[in-house]
Amino acid sequence: MLQVAGGADPAADLLDRVFFALSDPVRRAILDRLGEEALLVSELAAPFDISLQAVSRHIQVLVRAGLVRQERTGRISRCSLVVGPIQAAAVWINHYSKYWQAQFDTLAASLEEIEERRSGAARRTTPRKRPRRRLPNP
């Protein structure tokens, strides 16, 4: 865990929880479903071939990461998506996009150079047509 002077960094802790929550395909699928509308836990569990208890544990990981808000009314539990932590993760990832962009720029330049070499080689290997000599009229 990241430590800064004076204690743990809450932003780093949040990112750790968000990335851990996103590391599981079932949890990502739950988030996808919640992107459409708030759903009951039983509705969230329906498409999965796992127990309701297992889905509830996945939901708790998402709640601890701040990605899901769970509201209970008696025995009924409704879940909804919270996008703030996903946006924080996206900002962190986008911070590194400058490195990716540099790699893409290098790749594009290399591909352009290869294409120039190919087209230059094709021009050199294509035989030139010589102009026809005209025979003098007798």
Backbone as a chain_set.jsonl record, in Angstrom:
{"seq": "MLQVAGGADPAADLLDRVFFALSDPVRRAILDRLGEEALLVSELAAPFDISLQAVSRHIQVLVRAGLVRQERTGRISRCSLVVGPIQAAAVWINHYSKYWQAQFDTLAASLEEIEERRSGAARRTTPRKRPRRRLPNP", "coords": {"N": [[0.835, -1.168, 0.0], [0.486, 2.275, -0.697], [2.274, 4.747, 1.025], [2.287, 7.928, 2.48], [3.831, 10.889, 3.804], [2.68, 11.27, 7.024], [0.601, 9.433, 6.915], [-1.681, 7.031, 5.395], [-2.533, 7.305, 1.919], [-5.572, 8.419, 0.963], [-6.652, 8.591, -1.645], [-5.068, 6.825, -3.089], [-5.72, 4.469, -1.761], [-8.416, 4.257, -2.474], [-8.174, 3.884, -5.259], [-6.846, 1.417, -5.227], [-8.881, -0.261, -4.197], [-10.843, 0.082, -6.176], [-9.574, -0.893, -8.546], [-9.116, -3.518, -7.717], [-11.773, -4.38, -7.431], [-12.618, -4.193, -10.084], [-11.186, -6.209, -11.208], [-12.405, -8.636, -11.488], [-14.404, -10.668, -13.603], [-17.139, -11.188, -13.111], [-17.898, -9.128, -11.398], [-17.433, -6.945, -13.09], [-19.388, -7.454, -14.996], [-21.668, -7.141, -13.437], [-21.5, -4.399, -12.91], [-21.843, -3.466, -15.534], [-24.504, -4.189, -15.985], [-25.735, -2.599, -14.085], [-25.328, -0.155, -15.178], [-27.415, 0.456, -16.79], [-29.773, 0.592, -15.189], [-30.993, 0.848, -11.779], [-31.011, -2.111, -9.839], [-32.532, -4.964, -8.227], [-30.918, -7.183, -5.92], [-31.508, -9.856, -6.436], [-32.3, -9.65, -9.11], [-29.891, -8.892, -10.248], [-28.43, -11.199, -9.821], [-29.616, -13.101, -11.422], [-28.639, -13.736, -14.209], [-26.29, -15.116, -13.714], [-24.4, -18.083, -13.136], [-24.021, -18.747, -10.446], [-24.283, -18.834, -6.853], [-26.769, -16.948, -4.99], [-25.685, -15.939, -2.683], [-22.951, -15.787, -3.373], [-23.051, -13.833, -5.366], [-23.891, -11.727, -3.755], [-21.59, -11.384, -2.195], [-19.817, -10.456, -4.161], [-21.09, -8.061, -4.759], [-20.702, -6.718, -2.34], [-17.943, -6.26, -2.42], [-17.894, -4.425, -4.504], [-19.363, -2.377, -3.338], [-17.665, -1.646, -1.184], [-15.615, -0.605, -2.693], [-16.791, 1.652, -3.528], [-18.177, 1.726, -5.868], [-20.742, 0.854, -6.148], [-23.916, 1.597, -4.857], [-25.865, 0.487, -2.243], [-29.11, 0.071, -1.259], [-31.295, -0.678, 1.316], [-34.504, -1.908, 1.983], [-36.23, -3.209, 4.307], [-36.159, -6.59, 3.677], [-35.489, -6.325, 1.1], [-33.111, -5.423, -1.284], [-31.701, -2.928, -3.155], [-29.566, -2.068, -5.802], [-27.366, 0.399, -7.146], [-25.409, 2.093, -9.626], [-22.373, 3.858, -9.022], [-20.56, 6.366, -10.351], [-18.34, 7.948, -9.805], [-15.868, 6.812, -8.601], [-14.998, 5.257, -10.788], [-14.463, 7.213, -12.637], [-12.32, 8.445, -11.342], [-10.416, 6.397, -11.531], [-10.16, 6.319, -14.3], [-9.029, 8.825, -14.796], [-6.553, 8.461, -13.565], [-5.488, 6.413, -15.177], [-5.479, 7.728, -17.656], [-3.488, 9.545, -17.212], [-1.197, 8.236, -17.933], [-1.399, 8.046, -20.622], [0.138, 9.633, -22.282], [2.523, 8.279, -22.555], [1.738, 6.026, -23.969], [0.841, 7.276, -26.274], [3.223, 8.278, -27.315], [4.448, 5.874, -28.01], [2.682, 4.993, -29.98], [3.055, 7.027, -31.863], [5.717, 6.557, -32.59], [5.431, 4.006, -33.704], [3.724, 4.619, -35.871], [5.44, 6.266, -37.388], [7.423, 4.413, -38.045], [5.958, 2.556, -39.568], [5.232, 4.201, -41.686], [7.743, 4.715, -42.788], [8.462, 2.135, -43.603], [6.5, 1.696, -45.538], [7.21, 3.686, -47.383], [9.693, 2.708, -48.202], [8.896, 0.315, -49.42], [7.274, 1.24, -51.522], [9.163, 2.712, -52.926], [10.961, 0.694, -53.654], [9.312, -0.797, -55.259], [8.941, 0.921, -57.382], [11.511, 0.983, -58.452], [11.894, -1.659, -59.271], [10.016, -2.043, -61.206], [9.905, -2.375, -64.603], [10.926, 0.141, -66.832], [9.127, 1.637, -69.456], [10.285, 1.938, -72.637], [10.412, 4.591, -74.935], [8.921, 4.156, -78.094], [10.72, 3.703, -81.053], [10.506, 5.567, -83.866], [10.183, 4.537, -87.083], [11.769, 5.659, -90.037], [9.858, 7.058, -92.666], [9.6, 5.507, -95.786]], "CA": [[0.0, 0.0, 0.0], [1.254, 3.5, -0.743], [2.309, 5.537, 2.244], [2.813, 9.275, 2.334], [4.127, 11.476, 5.112], [1.489, 11.567, 7.801], [-0.396, 8.358, 6.877], [-2.048, 6.44, 4.101], [-3.117, 8.191, 0.932], [-6.936, 7.946, 0.686], [-6.874, 8.447, -3.088], [-4.416, 5.577, -3.491], [-6.537, 3.383, -1.214], [-9.607, 4.153, -3.319], [-7.779, 3.256, -6.526], [-6.588, -0.004, -4.958], [-10.166, -0.951, -4.07], [-11.521, 0.114, -7.48], [-8.928, -1.826, -9.471], [-9.395, -4.871, -7.236], [-13.169, -4.677, -7.766], [-12.723, -4.345, -11.534], [-10.364, -7.329, -11.67], [-13.199, -9.863, -11.617], [-15.383, -10.541, -14.688], [-18.512, -11.147, -12.594], [-18.136, -7.771, -10.892], [-17.557, -6.051, -14.245], [-20.711, -7.709, -15.589], [-22.645, -6.506, -12.542], [-21.439, -2.952, -13.19], [-22.462, -3.25, -16.847], [-25.961, -4.276, -15.828], [-26.199, -1.45, -13.304], [-25.216, 1.034, -16.02], [-28.729, 0.689, -17.394], [-30.762, 0.978, -14.183], [-30.841, 0.231, -10.466], [-31.614, -3.439, -9.851], [-32.54, -5.747, -7.009], [-29.846, -8.175, -5.894], [-31.998, -11.054, -7.128], [-32.251, -9.37, -10.556], [-28.481, -8.923, -10.633], [-27.929, -12.573, -9.746], [-30.322, -13.979, -12.373], [-27.911, -14.303, -15.355], [-25.053, -15.793, -13.327], [-24.515, -19.476, -12.71], [-23.437, -18.819, -9.109], [-25.311, -18.671, -5.829], [-27.146, -15.585, -4.589], [-24.702, -15.544, -1.668], [-21.723, -15.413, -4.076], [-23.321, -12.529, -5.985], [-23.901, -10.748, -2.654], [-20.188, -11.093, -1.829], [-19.283, -9.602, -5.227], [-21.689, -6.733, -4.576], [-20.049, -6.082, -1.194], [-16.644, -5.757, -2.896], [-18.195, -3.227, -5.294], [-19.795, -1.346, -2.377], [-16.457, -1.17, -0.48], [-14.838, 0.191, -3.656], [-17.542, 2.87, -3.817], [-18.718, 1.644, -7.222], [-22.16, 0.508, -6.062], [-24.668, 2.025, -3.674], [-26.866, -0.524, -1.931], [-30.146, 0.596, -0.366], [-32.14, -1.759, 1.823], [-35.836, -1.649, 2.525], [-36.583, -4.517, 4.846], [-35.326, -7.651, 3.111], [-35.232, -5.997, -0.306], [-31.884, -4.65, -1.468], [-31.583, -2.383, -4.512], [-28.208, -1.585, -6.08], [-27.221, 1.363, -8.242], [-24.029, 2.397, -10.004], [-21.768, 5.131, -8.624], [-19.52, 6.507, -11.378], [-17.19, 8.736, -9.343], [-14.61, 6.057, -8.514], [-14.563, 4.844, -12.128], [-13.865, 8.406, -13.233], [-11.003, 8.618, -10.708], [-9.529, 5.402, -12.145], [-9.919, 6.751, -15.685], [-8.082, 9.946, -14.735], [-5.245, 7.885, -13.257], [-5.028, 5.709, -16.378], [-5.204, 8.726, -18.704], [-2.21, 10.196, -16.9], [-0.156, 7.483, -18.624], [-1.663, 8.002, -22.063], [1.221, 10.291, -23.019], [3.507, 7.25, -22.876], [1.152, 5.219, -25.034], [0.8, 8.082, -27.492], [4.584, 8.302, -27.858], [4.669, 4.58, -28.646], [1.892, 4.982, -31.21], [3.712, 7.921, -32.809], [6.893, 5.833, -33.081], [4.927, 2.95, -34.579], [3.234, 5.239, -37.105], [6.604, 6.695, -38.17], [8.067, 3.204, -38.57], [5.108, 2.02, -40.638], [5.341, 5.117, -42.826], [9.055, 4.484, -43.381], [8.38, 0.84, -44.293], [5.676, 1.897, -46.735], [8.018, 4.454, -48.343], [10.7, 1.791, -48.758], [8.205, -0.61, -50.312], [6.853, 1.919, -52.753], [10.393, 3.047, -53.647], [11.48, -0.549, -54.234], [8.395, -1.195, -56.34], [9.221, 1.778, -58.55], [12.798, 0.589, -59.033], [11.823, -2.983, -59.886], [9.098, -2.017, -62.338], [10.678, -1.965, -65.796], [10.454, 1.356, -67.5], [8.797, 1.472, -70.861], [11.086, 2.826, -73.479], [9.599, 5.129, -76.027], [9.104, 3.462, -79.369], [11.431, 4.448, -82.089], [9.736, 5.67, -85.11], [10.96, 4.227, -88.276], [11.568, 6.673, -91.066], [8.928, 6.716, -93.761], [10.307, 5.348, -97.054]], "C": [[0.886, 1.239, 0.0], [1.165, 4.243, 0.575], [2.878, 6.908, 1.907], [3.073, 9.81, 3.724], [2.821, 11.794, 5.83], [0.42, 10.49, 7.715], [-0.672, 7.883, 5.477], [-2.693, 7.482, 3.208], [-4.517, 7.686, 0.587], [-7.21, 7.748, -0.8], [-6.256, 7.151, -3.593], [-5.205, 4.375, -2.976], [-7.792, 3.173, -2.059], [-9.269, 3.469, -4.635], [-7.49, 1.772, -6.339], [-7.896, -0.782, -4.902], [-10.897, -1.012, -5.414], [-10.897, -0.898, -8.435], [-9.117, -3.273, -9.023], [-10.819, -5.271, -7.626], [-13.325, -4.943, -9.26], [-11.968, -5.565, -12.058], [-11.151, -8.615, -11.889], [-14.268, -9.698, -12.69], [-16.838, -10.507, -14.205], [-18.834, -9.74, -12.099], [-18.246, -6.766, -12.038], [-18.917, -6.218, -14.909], [-21.817, -7.085, -14.738], [-22.671, -4.999, -12.804], [-22.083, -2.632, -14.529], [-23.984, -3.245, -16.73], [-26.505, -3.08, -15.063], [-26.072, -0.143, -14.085], [-26.538, 1.402, -16.655], [-29.729, 1.221, -16.384], [-30.405, 0.332, -12.846], [-31.6, -1.095, -10.477], [-31.597, -4.049, -8.455], [-31.409, -6.763, -7.073], [-30.28, -9.44, -6.625], [-31.997, -10.863, -8.646], [-30.815, -9.398, -11.071], [-27.96, -10.346, -10.712], [-28.482, -13.467, -10.849], [-29.444, -14.53, -13.503], [-26.668, -15.123, -14.986], [-25.326, -17.205, -12.836], [-23.771, -19.67, -11.382], [-24.551, -18.541, -8.107], [-25.603, -17.196, -5.553], [-26.156, -15.056, -3.55], [-23.392, -15.092, -2.324], [-21.897, -14.054, -4.76], [-23.312, -11.439, -4.917], [-22.485, -10.395, -2.214], [-19.539, -10.201, -2.886], [-19.816, -8.178, -5.072], [-21.017, -6.012, -3.417], [-18.665, -5.539, -1.559], [-16.856, -4.464, -3.675], [-18.631, -2.071, -4.388], [-18.575, -0.774, -1.654], [-15.583, -0.313, -1.394], [-15.55, 1.501, -3.999], [-18.194, 2.862, -5.185], [-20.223, 1.376, -7.248], [-22.721, 1.053, -4.754], [-25.767, 0.996, -3.468], [-27.831, 0.06, -0.897], [-31.063, -0.546, 0.023], [-33.458, -1.209, 2.345], [-36.348, -2.99, 3.011], [-35.628, -5.558, 4.316], [-34.97, -7.395, 1.658], [-34.019, -5.077, -0.395], [-31.771, -4.242, -2.926], [-30.188, -1.779, -4.66], [-28.236, -0.603, -7.239], [-25.737, 1.682, -8.426], [-23.621, 3.764, -9.482], [-20.557, 5.328, -9.528], [-18.272, 7.251, -10.916], [-15.891, 7.962, -9.257], [-14.097, 5.562, -9.869], [-13.908, 6.029, -12.834], [-12.486, 8.662, -12.648], [-9.993, 7.639, -11.303], [-9.185, 5.798, -13.574], [-8.923, 7.903, -15.732], [-6.673, 9.415, -14.481], [-4.669, 7.189, -14.484], [-4.658, 6.702, -17.476], [-3.913, 9.484, -18.458], [-1.07, 9.529, -17.675], [-0.359, 7.419, -20.13], [-0.562, 8.68, -22.873], [2.309, 9.29, -23.399], [3.011, 6.366, -24.012], [1.182, 5.984, -26.341], [2.176, 8.146, -28.14], [4.894, 6.99, -28.574], [3.913, 4.481, -29.97], [2.524, 5.875, -32.276], [4.938, 7.245, -33.424], [6.481, 4.728, -34.048], [4.458, 3.526, -35.914], [4.398, 5.672, -37.988], [7.309, 5.494, -38.788], [7.267, 2.611, -39.724], [5.174, 2.895, -41.882], [6.668, 4.902, -43.548], [9.069, 3.163, -44.163], [7.603, 0.986, -45.597], [6.449, 2.678, -47.803], [9.071, 3.561, -48.994], [10.059, 0.83, -49.755], [7.826, 0.066, -51.618], [8.068, 2.335, -53.573], [10.973, 1.835, -54.325], [10.599, -0.997, -55.389], [8.655, -0.352, -57.582], [10.52, 1.371, -59.228], [12.721, -0.75, -59.741], [10.869, -3.033, -61.059], [9.879, -1.556, -63.563], [10.051, -0.721, -66.432], [10.138, 1.035, -68.948], [9.631, 2.468, -71.651], [10.193, 3.37, -74.573], [9.918, 4.381, -77.316], [9.874, 4.37, -80.336], [10.564, 4.468, -83.319], [10.665, 5.375, -86.279], [10.711, 5.317, -89.309], [10.637, 6.175, -92.158], [9.743, 6.565, -95.03], [9.775, 6.165, -98.167]], "O": [[1.937, 1.243, 0.641], [0.09, 4.35, 1.165], [3.835, 7.026, 1.141], [2.594, 9.252, 4.711], [1.966, 12.504, 5.301], [-0.603, 10.614, 8.389], [-0.007, 8.266, 4.513], [-3.321, 8.426, 3.688], [-4.646, 6.626, -0.025], [-7.933, 6.824, -1.174], [-6.844, 6.458, -4.423], [-5.342, 3.374, -3.68], [-8.181, 2.036, -2.325], [-9.992, 2.577, -5.078], [-7.844, 0.958, -7.191], [-8.004, -1.853, -5.5], [-11.498, -2.031, -5.752], [-11.612, -1.677, -9.066], [-9.263, -4.163, -9.861], [-11.04, -6.386, -8.101], [-14.084, -5.828, -9.655], [-12.1, -5.914, -13.231], [-10.612, -9.584, -12.425], [-14.975, -8.69, -12.696], [-17.678, -9.86, -14.83], [-19.922, -9.223, -12.353], [-19.054, -5.84, -11.974], [-19.528, -5.239, -15.337], [-22.792, -6.559, -15.274], [-23.741, -4.4, -12.906], [-22.794, -1.634, -14.652], [-24.659, -2.395, -17.311], [-27.601, -2.598, -15.35], [-26.651, 0.869, -13.691], [-26.749, 2.559, -17.019], [-30.452, 2.177, -16.663], [-29.615, -0.61, -12.791], [-32.687, -1.196, -11.046], [-30.766, -3.702, -7.616], [-30.987, -7.158, -8.16], [-29.489, -10.031, -7.361], [-31.725, -11.807, -9.388], [-30.549, -9.863, -12.179], [-27.14, -10.665, -11.573], [-27.877, -14.487, -11.176], [-29.503, -15.736, -13.744], [-26.064, -15.754, -15.853], [-26.347, -17.479, -12.206], [-23.002, -20.617, -11.213], [-25.627, -18.07, -8.474], [-24.79, -16.32, -5.845], [-25.83, -13.869, -3.542], [-22.786, -14.118, -1.877], [-20.99, -13.223, -4.732], [-22.785, -10.35, -5.145], [-22.205, -9.24, -1.895], [-18.79, -9.286, -2.544], [-19.075, -7.209, -5.236], [-20.783, -4.806, -3.502], [-18.259, -4.485, -1.069], [-16.088, -3.514, -3.525], [-18.298, -0.916, -4.653], [-18.453, 0.443, -1.52], [-14.893, 0.595, -0.93], [-14.985, 2.359, -4.677], [-18.713, 3.888, -5.624], [-20.892, 1.638, -8.247], [-22.089, 0.98, -3.7], [-26.509, 0.671, -4.395], [-27.427, 0.483, 0.186], [-31.548, -1.289, -0.83], [-33.511, -0.195, 3.042], [-36.837, -3.804, 2.228], [-34.415, -5.432, 4.483], [-34.228, -8.169, 1.052], [-33.919, -4.084, 0.326], [-31.747, -5.087, -3.821], [-29.695, -1.08, -3.774], [-29.014, -0.746, -8.183], [-24.933, 1.554, -7.503], [-24.41, 4.709, -9.493], [-19.619, 4.533, -9.476], [-17.241, 7.185, -11.585], [-14.884, 8.418, -9.799], [-12.887, 5.46, -10.07], [-12.916, 5.864, -13.545], [-11.573, 9.056, -13.373], [-8.845, 8.006, -11.552], [-8.046, 5.632, -14.01], [-8.067, 7.948, -16.615], [-5.714, 9.865, -15.107], [-3.49, 7.356, -14.795], [-3.641, 6.536, -18.15], [-3.31, 10.009, -19.394], [-0.091, 10.185, -18.03], [0.436, 6.798, -20.836], [-0.353, 8.334, -24.036], [2.947, 9.432, -24.442], [3.774, 6.003, -24.908], [1.505, 5.427, -27.391], [2.293, 8.077, -29.364], [5.531, 6.993, -29.627], [4.431, 3.955, -30.955], [2.531, 5.525, -33.457], [5.172, 7.347, -34.628], [7.11, 4.54, -35.089], [4.767, 2.974, -36.971], [4.36, 5.475, -39.203], [7.746, 5.556, -39.938], [7.836, 2.209, -40.739], [5.172, 2.388, -43.004], [6.714, 4.907, -44.778], [9.628, 3.093, -45.258], [8.007, 0.458, -46.633], [6.355, 2.367, -48.99], [9.309, 3.65, -50.199], [10.624, 0.566, -50.817], [8.039, -0.488, -52.697], [8.01, 2.313, -54.803], [11.436, 1.927, -55.462], [11.096, -1.519, -56.387], [8.595, -0.856, -58.703], [10.617, 1.411, -60.455], [13.424, -0.956, -60.729], [10.91, -3.984, -61.84], [10.451, -0.466, -63.561], [8.833, -0.579, -66.539], [10.829, 0.236, -69.58], [9.666, 3.664, -71.361], [9.314, 2.668, -75.074], [11.068, 4.025, -77.573], [9.69, 5.585, -80.403], [9.979, 3.462, -83.721], [11.766, 5.913, -86.402], [9.599, 5.83, -89.441], [10.648, 4.997, -92.513], [10.538, 7.456, -95.328], [10.297, 6.107, -99.28]]}, "num_chains": 1, "name": "protein.A"}
